[in-house]
């Protein structure tokens, strides 16, 4: 691993990064991009290390994107710690941290959004209107600014990853989208920047999400294909631990469409729930 925490370059201007990327590409160097909102954890570090292994230059973007937050969501309190995050990026071998301000990314109110009408209002989108349009639009901007050949995303946000892959395909972005397995805490809780909001008791209780997944996988392995039964076991285990379930859905792995009655093809269980005031999402493949 290349230790360069003292050499990590922080670029705050989108124009400056764009010029830097063009220079690197002209030199024949490959660029990997790891888009984040900061508050980095081991999951992010694993993405950075994978990019460092695959590419000559790794750019980590740290940007809390205002256009993907709803009016009553946690934009203002989302954890921000640029210097600590930049140090982690350097230790993982990244070359550049791109940390723009909102007025750099959006010098004028954004009027042109990237939409996926078929999928953006399902699941998380049903509870966070406009969220995925904000995500796709900022990722499209990051692709145009950083000019990566590969971009790295965690699989925890399964719907988001699917939408980004579909965008890159549909709009002919010359970027290979690489997903990485979810990194979990000892009790199975998927690592997330929002886990910082949880109390110790809530963090322990939130391990029930993964326990529910394991129960569903066990049933499915025993031949249970009923969507209703598989969803109910996940919901019951989370609620037994005082979680408030927003949704449990079983979807087709390849197109993200809901599975209605029986699981007969590759499928994924999606969950969103609250422990205390903190909203958590996760998934597991059956």
C-alpha positions, 0 to 999 in steps of 0.5 A: 500500500502506498503511504502518501497521507502527507502528499494527498492533494485536495482540490476544491474547484471542479474546473481545476480537477477537470484540467488535472484529469485531462492532463493525466489522461494525456499522459496515458494514466488511468483514473479511478473515481470513488464518489462519497459524501465523506464521514469515511469508514472501512467500506469506503476504504475498501473501495479506495484500495480497490481503485488504487489497485486497478488504476494509476490515479485514484480520485475520492470525491467528498461532497455532501450533495444538497440536491439529493436531500429532502426538505426535512432530511439530515443535510445540515447535520450530516457528518463533515470532517474533511481533514480526517477523511483526506488523511484516510484517503492518503493512507489508502493510497488515493492521489486526490481528494475532490472536495468542492463547495455546493456553490462550485458544483451548483453555481446556479440552481440546478434545472437539468436533472438525470431521471429514471422514471421507471425506477426512481420512485420505487422503494427508497424513492417512494419515501424520498421524492427527488432523491435519486434524480439528485444522486444521478445528476451529481454522479453524472457531473462527477463523471464529466469533471473527473473523467474516470474510466472506472467508478467504485460504489458500495453495494449496500445502496443496491437501488442506487448502484443499479440506477447508476449502472443503468445511467452509465449504460443508457447515456453511454458514459465511458465509465465501468461501474464497479460494485463492492461487497457490503462491509459489516460490523461484528453484529452484521450491521452494514457500515454506513456514515449514518451509523454515527447517529445511533446510540449504543443500544440502537446500534446493537438492535440494528443488527436485527436487520442482518439477522432477518436476512439470514433467517430469510436466506435460510428459509429460501435455502429450505425451499420457501419461495413465497414472497409474503413469507420471506418478507414477513420473517425479515419484518418480524425480526426487525420489529422484535428488536424495536425497529420501525420497518419502512419497507421490505421488498423482494426484487429481481436482481437484474432489473430491480422490478418487484417479485410479486408472489414467488421467488423463482429467479435471482432476487434481492431483499431490500429493507429500509427501517428506523432505529430511533430517528436514524433511517438505515437501508440494507439488502441481501441476495437470496 
